[in-house]
Amino acid sequence: MDRSQHTKFHSMKVRTRFQPEVWICAYCGNNFTATTEMVRQRDYNERRGKGQSGKFCSRQCNGKVNH
């Protein structure tokens, strides 16, 4: 496997690791689809030991709970 094929192989693995998920808002109870970036960021924070108060559908719901 040459260098370009090896790079493509690993880049595909990273892109497919996190898929959009359906989450339920901790404040209002609405179902929403979390983007790939949201799923990736939450996984990163959990691995670092950063606790979060819940999954929220918007900044407004997050603010109502945390402030």
N, C-alpha and C positions, 0 to 999 in steps of 0.2 A: 504494500500500500504506500503510495507516494505521499508527499506532504500535503498537497491540495486535497486529496481524497480523505486523508486523516482529519484535516481541519473540517471538511464538510460533514464527516461522520459525527464529530463531537458537537458541532454547531446544531445539527438536527436534534441531537439528544437533549441539549439544553432547551431548545425551543419547545419540545414536546413534553418536557417534564411537568410544566404547570399548565393546566387546562382551566378554562373558565368554569366556575362552580356556581350553583344556586345556594345562596345564603339567606337566612332569616334575620331581619333587623332586630337588634336587642332592645330597641326602644319602641318602635311602632308595630313590629310584627310583620311588616311587608316582606314578601319574597323579592329578591333582586339577584341579578347575575353579577357575580364578582368578576372583574376583568382579570386577565392573566397577570397583570402587574400587581393587582391587589393580593392575589393568591401568593405570588412570589414574595412580596414584601412581608406578608403575615408569616410565612414559613421562615423567612430570614429573622424576623423579630423573635419568634418562638425559639429558634435555635440559639439565639443570643441571650435568652432568659429574660427578655423584656415582656412583662405581663401586660395584657390589654384587657379593657373592660368589656369588650364585646365586638361584634361585627355590626356595622351601621350602614344603612343605605345612603345616607347623606351627611354632610357636615353639620346640618341643622340638628339631626337626631343625635349625633355625637356630642354636639355642644350642649344639648338639653340634659344629657346624662352626666357629662363630665364637668359642668360648671354650675 
